[in-house]
């Protein structure tokens, strides 16, 4: 009996010790949990206040102009660092995530004038529009549909560089490789196909470019145009995947639409004809590729011209030509991204600029006889 009482006391004592230890553990865990919640709330609250503050102007009352240079090829991170260094924004990190969250892009290089009273959105808009300080020393307007050699003529006319120097730069393999490293989504290995006439044909976007030096580096002039192409292609990336087109194929097809289109042309329908022909494994038979093969401009392509021996001749070779034959503008990019849904396989442009679409070769030949042959 004594032994039983002794065991009971021992077990009660052990139980009390365990309950005491459990109470201490619960108290400790609760204390740690409360401390963690307080710390977490402090971090979240502090982070919120930090971001909220960083989104506001550095000094709403300070409109003193600050000159800031954004170098060519600058990434969003680099631009953010430059702005922070010049006290135009409070936080480069917040600026970078703001731009990402808002899906902003298309920032332009150049010499800007900002002030500390500007909001982040005002800074973003200025960078997108390229609202630069002062008058441009050089303005280059590159129209749609030009070939590389024609663009070189325009650059030569407005800068100290000769056409030979410009073409040498445009065909310099080391320079092209540098551009590929900077813009890998746009300048791909496809441009190094040995059948291509000029690797950068179709990669200099048609736009007006302003330069604020009397003699900007030639490499900078060309890179500015490549960078613009890279920026312009961003909205089309998903469409390219849907259409199973590489960047190079997309630009090539857009260049064909650009060269075939007239002012009155329905580019979406022209694009649909090319897609329909590609799907049926029919040759594209587009005259501008023959002219590109011949290396000359002519009002009309004759039957003898169709025999020119060139990989660009789409009368002799099925599928797309090796690369773009000109620079395509936004309308042609849009048309290739969103072609009309048609069953047309032929089209022709009349002398008045109208484009007539037909489904069969017989229909096409009748329209050709009516609008072209009979009027010669």
C-alpha positions as CSV (number, residue, x, y, z in Angstrom):
1,X,0.0,0.0,0.0
2,X,2.9,2.4,0.9
3,X,4.6,1.6,-2.4
4,X,1.4,2.4,-4.3
5,X,1.0,5.8,-2.6
6,X,4.7,6.5,-3.3
7,X,4.3,5.7,-7.0
8,X,1.2,7.9,-7.2
9,X,3.0,10.8,-5.7
10,X,5.9,10.3,-8.1
11,X,3.6,10.2,-11.1
12,X,1.7,13.3,-9.9
13,X,5.0,15.1,-9.5
14,X,6.1,14.2,-13.0
15,X,2.7,15.3,-14.4
16,X,3.0,18.6,-12.7
17,X,6.5,19.1,-14.1
18,X,5.3,18.3,-17.6
19,X,2.4,20.7,-17.3
20,X,4.7,23.4,-16.0
21,X,7.1,22.8,-18.9
22,X,4.2,22.8,-21.4
23,X,3.0,26.1,-19.9
24,X,6.5,27.6,-20.3
25,X,6.7,26.4,-23.9
26,X,3.3,27.8,-24.8
27,X,4.2,31.1,-23.2
28,X,7.5,31.2,-25.1
29,X,5.9,30.3,-28.4
30,X,3.2,32.9,-27.8
31,X,5.7,35.6,-27.0
32,X,7.8,34.7,-30.1
33,X,4.7,34.7,-32.3
34,X,3.5,38.1,-31.0
35,X,7.0,39.5,-31.5
36,X,7.0,38.1,-35.1
37,X,3.6,39.6,-35.9
38,X,4.7,42.9,-34.5
39,X,7.9,42.8,-36.5
40,X,6.1,41.6,-39.7
41,X,3.6,44.4,-39.3
42,X,6.4,46.9,-38.7
43,X,8.2,45.7,-41.9
44,X,5.0,45.8,-44.0
45,X,4.0,49.1,-42.5
46,X,7.5,50.5,-42.9
47,X,7.7,49.1,-46.5
48,X,4.4,50.6,-47.4
49,X,5.4,54.0,-46.0
50,X,8.7,53.8,-47.9
51,X,7.1,52.9,-51.2
52,X,4.4,55.6,-50.7
53,X,7.1,58.2,-50.0
54,X,9.3,57.0,-52.9
55,X,6.4,57.5,-55.4
56,X,6.1,61.2,-54.5
57,X,8.3,63.9,-56.0
58,X,11.7,64.5,-54.4
59,X,10.7,68.1,-53.7
60,X,7.3,69.4,-54.9
61,X,8.5,73.0,-54.6
62,X,11.8,72.7,-56.4
63,X,11.4,73.4,-60.2
64,X,15.1,74.1,-60.8
65,X,16.0,72.3,-64.1
66,X,18.4,69.4,-63.9
67,X,20.1,68.1,-67.0
68,X,20.2,64.4,-67.3
69,X,21.8,62.3,-70.0
70,X,20.3,58.9,-70.8
71,X,22.8,56.9,-72.9
72,X,21.8,54.9,-75.9
73,X,20.9,51.3,-75.1
74,X,20.2,52.1,-71.4
75,X,18.0,49.5,-69.6
76,X,15.2,50.5,-67.2
77,X,17.5,49.6,-64.3
78,X,20.3,51.8,-65.7
79,X,17.8,54.7,-66.3
80,X,16.5,54.4,-62.7
81,X,20.0,54.5,-61.3
82,X,20.8,57.6,-63.4
83,X,17.6,59.4,-62.2
84,X,18.3,58.5,-58.5
85,X,21.9,59.6,-58.8
86,X,20.7,63.0,-60.1
87,X,18.1,63.3,-57.3
88,X,15.2,63.2,-59.7
89,X,13.6,60.2,-58.0
90,X,13.9,58.9,-54.4
91,X,14.4,55.2,-55.2
92,X,15.7,53.4,-58.3
93,X,14.1,50.2,-57.1
94,X,10.6,51.7,-56.7
95,X,10.9,53.4,-60.1
96,X,11.9,50.1,-61.7
97,X,9.0,48.2,-60.2
98,X,6.6,51.1,-61.0
99,X,7.6,50.9,-64.7
100,X,7.2,47.1,-64.6
101,X,3.8,47.2,-62.9
102,X,2.5,49.9,-65.3
103,X,4.0,47.9,-68.3
104,X,5.8,51.0,-69.6
105,X,8.4,50.8,-72.3
106,X,9.8,52.7,-75.3
107,X,12.1,55.0,-73.3
108,X,14.4,57.1,-75.5
109,X,18.0,58.0,-75.1
110,X,19.2,61.6,-75.1
111,X,19.8,64.8,-73.0
112,X,16.8,65.5,-70.8
113,X,15.8,68.3,-68.5
114,X,13.9,67.2,-65.3
115,X,13.2,68.8,-62.0
116,X,12.6,67.5,-58.5
117,X,8.9,68.5,-58.5
118,X,8.0,66.0,-61.2
119,X,6.0,62.8,-60.4
120,X,7.2,59.4,-61.5
121,X,4.5,59.3,-64.2
122,X,5.6,62.7,-65.6
123,X,9.2,61.4,-65.8
124,X,8.0,58.2,-67.5
125,X,6.0,60.2,-70.1
126,X,8.8,62.5,-70.9
127,X,11.2,59.5,-71.4
128,X,8.6,57.8,-73.7
129,X,7.9,60.9,-75.8
130,X,11.6,61.8,-76.0
131,X,10.9,65.4,-74.9
132,X,14.6,66.4,-75.0
133,X,16.1,69.7,-74.0
134,X,17.1,72.2,-76.7
135,X,17.0,71.9,-80.5
136,X,18.2,68.8,-82.2
137,X,21.5,69.2,-84.1
138,X,20.5,66.4,-86.5
139,X,17.1,65.1,-87.4
140,X,16.8,61.9,-89.5
141,X,13.4,61.0,-91.0
142,X,13.3,57.5,-92.2
143,X,10.1,56.7,-94.2
144,X,8.5,53.3,-94.4
145,X,9.5,50.9,-97.2
146,X,13.1,51.9,-97.6
147,X,15.9,49.5,-98.2
148,X,19.2,49.6,-96.2
149,X,21.1,51.4,-99.0
150,X,18.4,54.1,-99.2
151,X,18.5,54.6,-95.4
152,X,22.3,54.9,-95.7
153,X,21.7,57.7,-98.3
154,X,19.6,59.7,-95.8
155,X,22.1,59.3,-93.0
156,X,24.9,60.4,-95.3
157,X,22.9,63.5,-96.4
158,X,22.5,64.7,-92.8
159,X,25.7,63.6,-91.1
160,X,29.4,63.9,-91.7
161,X,29.6,60.2,-92.7
162,X,29.9,58.9,-96.3
163,X,27.6,56.3,-97.6
164,X,30.5,53.9,-97.8
165,X,31.3,54.4,-94.1
166,X,27.7,53.9,-93.2
167,X,27.4,50.7,-95.3
168,X,30.6,49.4,-93.8
169,X,29.2,49.9,-90.3
170,X,25.9,48.3,-91.2
171,X,27.6,45.2,-92.5
172,X,30.3,45.0,-89.9
173,X,30.1,41.6,-88.3
174,X,31.5,42.7,-85.0
175,X,29.0,45.5,-84.7
176,X,26.1,43.2,-85.6
177,X,27.2,40.7,-83.0
178,X,27.3,43.6,-80.4
179,X,23.8,44.5,-81.4
180,X,22.7,40.8,-81.0
181,X,24.1,40.8,-77.4
182,X,22.1,43.9,-76.6
183,X,18.9,43.0,-78.4
184,X,18.8,39.2,-78.4
185,X,15.0,39.0,-78.9
186,X,15.2,41.0,-82.1
187,X,18.7,40.3,-83.6
188,X,18.7,36.5,-83.8
189,X,20.9,34.0,-85.5
190,X,18.5,34.0,-88.4
191,X,20.1,37.1,-89.8
192,X,23.4,35.2,-90.3
193,X,21.9,33.0,-93.0
194,X,24.4,33.0,-95.9
195,X,21.6,33.7,-98.4
196,X,20.8,37.0,-96.9
197,X,21.9,40.1,-98.8
198,X,22.2,42.4,-95.8
199,X,21.9,41.1,-92.2
200,X,20.3,44.3,-90.9
201,X,17.9,44.8,-93.8
202,X,14.5,45.5,-92.3
203,X,15.8,46.1,-88.8
204,X,16.1,49.9,-88.9
205,X,12.7,51.2,-87.8
206,X,11.1,53.9,-89.9
207,X,10.7,57.0,-87.7
208,X,12.1,60.5,-87.0
209,X,15.3,60.4,-84.9
210,X,16.8,63.4,-83.2
211,X,20.4,63.7,-82.2
212,X,21.8,66.6,-80.1
213,X,25.4,66.4,-81.2
214,X,26.8,67.8,-84.4
215,X,28.6,64.5,-85.1
216,X,27.0,61.6,-83.1
217,X,28.9,58.3,-83.3
218,X,27.8,56.4,-86.4
219,X,27.3,53.3,-84.3
220,X,24.9,55.2,-82.0
221,X,22.8,56.4,-84.9
222,X,22.3,52.9,-86.2
223,X,21.8,51.4,-82.8
224,X,19.1,54.0,-82.1
225,X,17.1,52.6,-85.0
226,X,17.7,49.0,-84.0
227,X,16.6,49.8,-80.5
228,X,13.4,51.4,-81.8
229,X,12.7,48.2,-83.8
230,X,13.3,46.1,-80.6
231,X,10.8,48.3,-78.7
232,X,8.2,48.3,-81.4
233,X,8.2,44.5,-81.6
234,X,7.4,44.0,-77.9
235,X,3.6,44.1,-78.3
236,X,3.8,41.6,-81.1
237,X,5.8,38.9,-79.3
238,X,2.7,36.8,-78.2
239,X,1.2,37.1,-81.7
240,X,4.4,35.8,-83.2
241,X,4.1,32.7,-81.0
242,X,0.5,32.2,-81.9
243,X,1.3,32.4,-85.6
244,X,4.4,30.3,-85.3
245,X,6.6,33.0,-86.7
246,X,10.1,33.9,-85.6
247,X,11.0,37.6,-85.3
248,X,12.9,37.3,-88.6
249,X,10.0,35.8,-90.4
250,X,7.6,38.3,-88.9
251,X,9.7,41.2,-90.2
252,X,10.2,39.5,-93.5
253,X,6.5,39.1,-94.1
254,X,5.8,42.7,-92.9
255,X,8.3,44.0,-95.4
256,X,6.4,42.2,-98.2
257,X,3.2,43.8,-97.1
258,X,4.9,47.2,-96.9
259,X,6.3,47.0,-100.4
260,X,3.0,45.7,-101.9
261,X,0.7,48.2,-100.2
262,X,-0.5,51.4,-101.7
263,X,-2.1,54.3,-99.8
264,X,-5.5,52.8,-100.5
265,X,-4.5,49.2,-99.9
266,X,-6.1,47.0,-97.3
267,X,-2.9,45.6,-95.7
268,X,-4.8,43.0,-93.6
269,X,-6.1,41.5,-96.8
270,X,-2.7,41.6,-98.5
271,X,-1.3,39.8,-95.5
272,X,-4.1,37.2,-95.7
273,X,-3.2,36.4,-99.3
274,X,0.4,35.7,-98.3
275,X,-0.7,33.5,-95.4
276,X,-3.2,31.6,-97.6
277,X,-0.4,31.0,-100.2
278,X,2.1,29.8,-97.6
279,X,-0.5,27.4,-96.1
280,X,-1.2,25.9,-99.6
281,X,2.6,25.8,-100.3
282,X,2.1,28.1,-103.3
283,X,4.9,30.5,-104.3
284,X,4.2,34.0,-103.0
285,X,4.9,35.6,-106.5
286,X,5.3,39.1,-105.2
287,X,7.0,41.6,-107.6
288,X,8.9,43.6,-105.0
289,X,11.1,40.5,-104.3
290,X,12.0,40.4,-108.0
291,X,13.0,44.1,-107.9
292,X,15.0,43.5,-104.7
293,X,16.7,40.6,-106.5
294,X,17.5,42.9,-109.5
295,X,18.7,45.6,-107.2
296,X,16.7,48.3,-109.0
297,X,13.4,50.2,-108.9
298,X,11.1,49.8,-111.9
299,X,7.5,50.9,-112.5
300,X,6.7,47.5,-113.9
301,X,8.1,43.9,-113.7
302,X,8.3,42.1,-117.0
303,X,8.3,38.3,-117.6
304,X,12.0,38.3,-118.3
305,X,12.6,39.8,-114.9
306,X,10.9,36.9,-113.2
307,X,13.8,34.7,-114.3
308,X,16.4,36.5,-112.2
309,X,18.4,33.9,-110.3
310,X,18.1,34.9,-106.6
311,X,16.9,33.3,-103.4
312,X,14.7,36.4,-103.0
313,X,12.8,35.7,-106.2
314,X,9.5,34.4,-104.9
315,X,8.4,33.4,-108.4
316,X,11.2,30.8,-108.4
317,X,11.3,29.9,-104.7
318,X,8.4,28.9,-102.5
319,X,8.0,30.2,-99.0
320,X,9.3,33.5,-97.5
321,X,12.5,35.1,-99.0
322,X,15.7,34.8,-96.9
323,X,14.9,38.0,-95.1
324,X,13.2,41.4,-95.2
325,X,13.4,43.4,-98.4
326,X,12.7,46.8,-96.7
327,X,11.8,48.4,-93.4
328,X,8.2,47.9,-92.4
329,X,6.1,50.5,-90.5
330,X,3.5,49.9,-87.8
331,X,0.6,49.5,-90.2
332,X,2.3,46.5,-91.9
333,X,3.4,45.0,-88.6
334,X,-0.3,45.2,-87.5
335,X,-1.5,43.6,-90.7
336,X,0.9,40.7,-90.3
337,X,-0.1,40.3,-86.6
338,X,-3.8,40.5,-87.4
339,X,-4.5,39.4,-91.0
340,X,-8.0,39.4,-92.4
341,X,-9.8,36.1,-92.6
342,X,-10.2,35.6,-96.4
343,X,-10.0,33.0,-99.1
344,X,-8.2,35.3,-101.5
345,X,-5.0,34.0,-103.2
346,X,-4.4,36.8,-105.7
347,X,-4.3,40.6,-105.7
348,X,-3.2,43.4,-108.0
349,X,-2.9,47.1,-107.7
350,X,-4.4,49.3,-110.4
351,X,-2.8,52.4,-111.7
352,X,-5.2,54.4,-109.6
353,X,-3.8,52.8,-106.4
354,X,-6.8,50.5,-105.8
355,X,-6.1,46.9,-104.8
356,X,-8.3,44.2,-106.3
357,X,-8.4,40.8,-104.5
358,X,-9.5,37.6,-106.2
359,X,-9.9,33.9,-105.3
360,X,-8.8,32.1,-108.6
361,X,-6.2,32.6,-111.2
362,X,-8.9,33.1,-113.9
363,X,-10.5,35.9,-111.9
364,X,-7.0,37.4,-111.4
365,X,-6.2,37.3,-115.1
366,X,-9.5,38.9,-116.0
367,X,-8.8,41.8,-113.6
368,X,-5.3,42.1,-114.8
369,X,-6.4,42.3,-118.4
370,X,-9.0,44.9,-117.5
371,X,-6.9,47.2,-115.3
372,X,-3.4,46.7,-116.5
373,X,-2.9,45.0,-119.9
374,X,-5.7,46.9,-121.7
375,X,-4.4,50.3,-120.3
376,X,-0.8,49.8,-121.5
